[in-house]
Amino acid sequence: MASGGGGGGKDAGVAFNKMRAEGRDVRKDRSMELKNRRANPISTTSYVQILGTGMDTQDTAPSILLFFDKQRFIFNAGEGLQRFCTEHKIKLSKIDHIFFTRVCSETAGGLPGLVLTLAGMGDEGMSVNIWGPSDLDFLAGAMKSFIPNRAMLHTHSFGVEHSASSSQSTEATVTIDDEVVRISAMFVKPRYNNEARNSTDINSKPGDTAIVYSCELAEIKGKFDPGKAQALGLERGPKYRELQLGNSVKTVAGRMNWMKSFGTTQHIMAGHENKNMEVPILKGSARISSRLNFVCPQLFPSSGFWPVEPANGIDLEKNKSTSFQACESVAAANLLKFRLRPYAQLGLDRASIPSLFSYEEIVDELISEIPEIKEVPEQISKFWQSSVDQKNALAPAGKHMLMVEEPWISKDSCLPDILDEQGNLAKFQDDSSLRESVWRKRPKGNSETPCCVENATREDMEITFLGTGSSQPSKYRNVSSIYINLFARGGMLLDCGEGTLGQLKRRFGVSGADEAVKNLRCIWISHIHADHHTGLARVLALRSKLLNGVPHKPLLVIGPKQLLRFLNAYSTLEDLDMQFLDCRQTLKPSVEELLGDNATESATTQLENTMFAPGSRMENYNKKPSSPKDTTALANLKEVLHESGLEILYSVPVVHCAQAFGVVLRAKEKVSSAGKAIPGWKVVYSGDTRPCPALVDASRDATVLIHEATFEDSMKDEAIARNHSTTKEAIAVGTSAGAYRIILTHFSQRYPKIPVFDEEDMHKTCIAFDLMSVNLADLPVLPKVLPHLKLLFKDEMVVEESDEVLEAVV
């Protein structure tokens, strides 16, 4: 595998190693050195700052930054921290230590991605000290399933055993004690007061232990000021000399004035409050969402702003007022600072708090910037009206349809060849070449639109893209996740990268996302790379919490076998309430056998037509022992398909890494009001892959093919080296398979807002954006919208991927 390019961003001396950042550095003897910077306690600048991850979506605990000139400490690292820091230019490479107040998905969900990003920095990678209660060992063990180099995890766990004899430890553990700060940890365990557990039952499970951290700055001897001493009632004499030596003195007259001058302790309450939902913490992403919503609300119903609502039925305003009355406190705001040094600046600093902004302001700015955009919403709305008119029009009875070629495809088309594993021109199972299939003829007229689309209602199926970027979350694109909304029949997630829950809440609101999570039927994971699954634990833990006390079944998770190691280890910390099924048990022959189809081909015969075929470079992966067949999980899959209205769901081996898969979903046929059978829709998702015959064959006549397009066409060599696809290659897969619509996703960070593409290839193709929702009924107009969306980004530039990452962390 080739690594990412050298650094050309803010620091030309720092490079980014993409292979190492994905946890694929196989060198065993390498050890990343930790930073050891010395600071001057007298001249240092110091402050505490609120990093408001989750404050707007209420899905993770906010982080706290303790800043010194030459040292940085972060407390808690929930999902979205890396993306937040990119947005607000907080340099992650400067972080020396991360502390956890509790080890769970709410506080530590962003740690895996952060560790991998730091590992990719510089010649040998960067690392960070990670501190937390003994529960941290369980998280570190779980992460080793996809972070193979132990040197990336410099963990320091401490604390009492889980079966300790008291619910709260009275002794503090000193973790850091240097020239500028002393950080101590004090342990708090929950007390239970219910029928199941009384107040003396303290046998808590891992993940329950909480930590209170005390950070004490070194004392600094100030310069004696006679004027202030006199103002405090201290007369000239020997006591002046004592003060100059740094000793304490008392004065009867000034004692009360001295105490009052300190005031009361300042408390900053950084919790989930309603008012924090009014301001999106990812302003850049919200700005893009608002612009897209203005131009095309049909595909982008989320404006980036949402109604303020309590989370999970909790009256947050009541809780807030009670807390504020109990002590002298202020409500935290995103990026609020409390300055500690120099002492003359001690106190709150609100200068960094982002200014309020509204949807209306963003739209006014857009129209001022691109005046011609004002007419676009009306132009786009006509596409939908035209589609409705065509749908309502009746075709002449008995008219025979002519067979013609697709208007955008000819033998002069510059679609690339798709080669098999041996480098030969790839073929379908019927022995026709993929290029030949491009020229297959289709009926003219309405028959070009699949029956399932012509007869679709808006309650059949909708695809929402929660993350459309690759590798690491960026300012404008989250990492991979797709929500298949089946409405009354529930929903599914295809991949679940970090921040998936937060994106659900940005798209559907807090309560709407909770309902979506509760009604999930299945989560399918394509492969073990971190950008495709590190949001999984957070979603599973929330679902378990939301359904606590309600009769329900464990959620079916389908994924590569390596994922089970992570989930089993992590479930020690939190109840994930899931049932796992290996992707290799969901190949098409196995699922058809499960469903009782009269398949004529044996599993062995069909295997020969996949990427695991004998003689292929993936053959050895097939020989590895798979999990024993879990009949319970397979029975659950059959039930999930029935409840979801699906005829079949099966995995397809693809070319990316060991045990990488795509997936096919096909809905059951339905009967029209006239009694006519209407075939069900078919959605295919590629996961990460090179173009390959197995996926082309699985995508035959797909209603929608969602295909990764990591690189632009000029970067084919890099796409080959990293086992990804270019834009033209992805389109060729869909065109060869006869897919009705192709949606491209998983774009490199070198394309911050919109990828590079050739409009000549986009006749039935669309670019995915975060929070974009594509309804089955809207597929006919989908390609027509793209040229209008491109107007939004006419001045955008392509940047080097390594520069984008470096700017975020260095």
Secondary structure, DSSP 8 states (H G I E B T S, - for coil): --------SS-TT--B-HHHHTT----SS-----------TTT--EEEEEE-TTTTT-SS--EEEEEETTEEEEE---TTHHHHHHHTT--GGG--EEE-SS-SHHHHTTHHHHHHHHHTBTTT----EEEEETTHHHHHHHHTTT---GGG-EEEEE---TT-SSSB--S-EEEEESSSEEEEEEEE-----SSSS-TT-----TT--EEEEEEEE--------HHHHHHTT--SSHHHHHHHTT-----TTTHHHHHHHH-S--EEE-S--GGGGGS-S-HHHHHHHHHHHHH-TTT----S------STT--HHHHHHHHHHHSSEEE--TT-EEEEESGGG-EEE-TTS-----HHHHHHHHHHH-GGGGGHHHHHHHHHHHHHHHHHS---TT----EE--TT--TT------B-TTSSB-B-TTS-BHHHHHT--EESGGGGS-HHHHT--TTS-EEEEEE-B-SS--SS--BSEEEEE-GGG-EEEEEE-TTHHHHHHHHH-HHHHHHHHHTEEEEE---S-GGGTTTHHHHHHHHHHHTTTS----EEEEE-HHHHHHHHHHTTTS---EEEEEGGGGBHHHHHHHHT---SS-HHHHHTTSTT-TTSTTHHHHHS------HHHHHHHHHHHHHHTEEEEEEEE-BSSTT-EEEEEEE--EE-TTS-EE---EEEE--S-B--HHHHHHTTT-SEEEEE--B-GGGHHHHHHHT--BHHHHHHHHHHHT-SEEEEE-B-TTSSSS----GGG-TTEEE--TT-EEEGGGGGGHHHHHHHHHGGGTT-----HHHHHHHHH-
